[in-house]
Amino acid sequence: AEVYALCRDIVEGEPFKLIEALVSKIANSILETYSEKVKGVRVELIKPDPPIHGYYKEVSVEVTRGDF
């Protein structure tokens, strides 16, 4: 529930122009906030119906940070 709240606050906070920046912010924030408990994190963000030319059902970005 705590990680969800952290992610929600980031997603609903200041806007990001690129989902790459948003997913990086989420990953880095999780590592910083839970550095005592979390050694590595993998975050995937899926954006449905992106505002780009052509028809795309969704686009996604995955970021891995830390050690596994």
N, C-alpha and C positions, 0 to 999 in steps of 0.2 A: 504494500500500500504506500510506503514511503517513496519508493522509486517511481511508482506511478504518479504520485503527487509532484515529484520533482520534474518528471517529463512533461506532465500537463502544464505546469507553471511555465516551462520554457516554450512549449508549443503555443500556449495562449498569450505569451508575453510579447516582447518586441518582434516585429515581423522580420523574416529572413527572405532575401531574394532568391537564394539557392537552397534546395533541400540538403545539399552537401554540407553547407554551413550549419544548418539546423541539427543534422544528425551528429556532426562533430561536437557541437555544443552539448548535446545530450550525453554523448559518450564521455567527454571530458568532465562534465559536471558530476556524473555518477562516480567516476574514479576519484575525483577530488572530495566529494561529500562522504564517500564510504571507503576511504583509503585504508582504514583499519580492517575492513572486512572483504574488500573486493580487490583482486589482483589484476583482473582483466575483464573486459566487457566487449560484447559484440552487439551492435545496434543496427537494426534494419528499419528504414522508414519507407512506407509505401504511400504514394500520393495518387489517389484515383482521379481519373479524368484531368490530366495535367493541361494547363493552358498553352499548348504548343501546337504547331501546324500538323495536320494529319489527325488520324484517329488512333489514340492510344488508350487502352483500357486503364493502364496505370504505369507509373514509373517508380523505380525504387533505388535506394542507395543503401549500401551496407558498409559500416565502419567497424574495424576491430582495433582496440587499444589495449595495451598492457600485456601481461603474461598469462599463458594458459598452461 
